[in-house]
Amino acid sequence: MRTTVSTRRKLASVIDDQDALAGFSRVRVSMILTDPRAEDNPIVYVNSAFERTTGYARSAVIGRNCRFLQGEETDKRDVDRLRNAVEADRDVTVDIINYRADGTPFLNRLIIAPISDADGQVIYFLGIQKEIYDSEREEDAADTLVLNVRARVQEDLGLVIDSLGDHDVETQIDQEAITRRLECLQLVYESMMLSDNQARTDRGIDLGSLISRVATGVAHEEGRSGIRYVQQIEPVVVNVDAAVRVSILVSEVLSNAFSHAFERMEEGFVELRMSKLAAGGLRITVTDDGVGLPRNVPFPNPDTAGGRLIGLLTDGLEATITPVRGAAGTVVMIDVPFGITET
């Protein structure tokens, strides 16, 4: 598995500038992802802010080209700029008139940026959108906001998307998994922004609170009737790089347990624990009483997108990950060393 210094540092870049994430949340800044390799470059992901701003539900826009947001007052020159940039695989910023689901127009500052895989091939386009009000038309604040968010989200997505591996337009991509990873990233960003607002960035990120939110979200989305979930998470403050990586790592391992541990089983149990080690660092365990890991399949599995992402994150943390195959179920133990998590 290829792991470079550049790759290991990608996720840390989100806090290079304390102001970069100001105002970025699932409520204020819209984010979309499109697939240019599929016919008509359809939307494959939108966040909650997009739904709130446009009035369109996620289910109504997935699979459609973004042009449905255009209307009578949309300037054709702006549309041409967007189209030309996408065809040339380059960034573009446009203030464009779009339309909500109820037909009302609004001015939208839109940044489009290509997302490339490890071979430099563009496999997605990221769109960052911010509604512009009259008072902001002559100000640089909104432009600075979306530019900073774009730079950091684009960098982070490079690692997440790269874990998908080689695929072409004929390959079915797990869009639900992509959505979960993007939502996890946004939870991390919001936790960083909260720490900034509370003047706690010099002390690090409250990883316990962040992991609780991330894990509860995974359990809610992927759990089902009959599968019990409990968590025991100690409060711990870590540096930002560790917070980002650990939260996404926990999301991946926990999601794997819910998705694969209980095939043909009506009932089951999943437990997440996170605690500080006496010698420093963290220990995280995800336990289930399901069918257990197959003997001939490694964990993490480098042949799957989730397995590759777990491997990249573990390497970046210099952590160890140990799967224990029990008589019933599996225990995955992750030890993150002291120094990596030190603030």
C-alpha positions, 0 to 999 in steps of 0.5 A: 500500500502506497503511503507518502508523507504528502498523503499522511499530512493531507487531513491535517491541512484543514487547520492551517488557517484558523479562519478557514473553517469559519461559517462552514457547517452542514447548515451554511455552506453547500457542498456537492459532488458530481461524477464526470465519467458518468453520462451528463456528469450527474450529482452523486452527493449533496449535503444538508446545506444544499437541501436547505438552500435550494429546497430540493431534497437529496433524493430529488437531485442525485443522478441529475446534472446541476443545470436544473438549478438554472432559470430565465435570469441565469446568465448564459456566459456564467453557464459557459464558464462553468462548462468550459472549466469542467471540460478543461478539468480546472477550477472556476469561481462564478457568481451565478443566479440559480433557482430554488425548488419553489422557483425563486431566484438567488445569487449563488457564489459557486466554486467548482474544483476537480478531485483527482485519483492517485494517477492524476485522473479527475474522477469527481468535481467538488462544488462549494456553494454559498448564497450571496446577499446584497450586503455581500456583493462587494465584500471579499468575506464570502469569496474568502470563505468558499475559497478556503473551504474548497482548498481544505475539502479538496485536499481531504477528499483526495485521501478519501476518494483515493481509497476507492481504487481503480474504477471506470464508469461501468463500475458501480460505486457505493454512493452511500459509503461516499456520503458517510465519509463526507458527512464524517468529514463535515462533523470533524470540521464542525468540531474544529470550528467549535474549538476555534469559537471556544478558544480551545484550539491551543489545547486541541480537539475534544476527541471524545465528543467528536467520536461520540457524534460520529459513532452515534451517526453510524449506528443510527444510519447502519444499525437495524432492529435487533442489533444493540449498540453501546459505547463507552468513550473517555474524554480526551483532548488530542491534536487536530491531525489525530482527531481527523484520522481517528474519527474517520477510522472509527467510522470505517471500522464501526460501519464494517461491523454493522454491515458485515458482522450479522449476515443471516442473524436477527440479533446481535451486539456491537460495542465501541470503547475508547480509553487512554493508555497508561503509557500514553496514546489511545486504545479503541476497540470495536467488538461484535458477537456476529459471524466472525471474520472469514479465516482466509480474508485479511483485515483490513482488506486491501481489496476493498475501498474501506480496507484501503482507507483503514490502512491509509489512516492507520499508517498515518497515525503510526497505529497498530490494528489487531483483529481477534477472531473469537468463538463468536464475533470479532474484536478489532483493537486499534492502538494509537501511540503517544506523540501522535495524539499529543497536543 
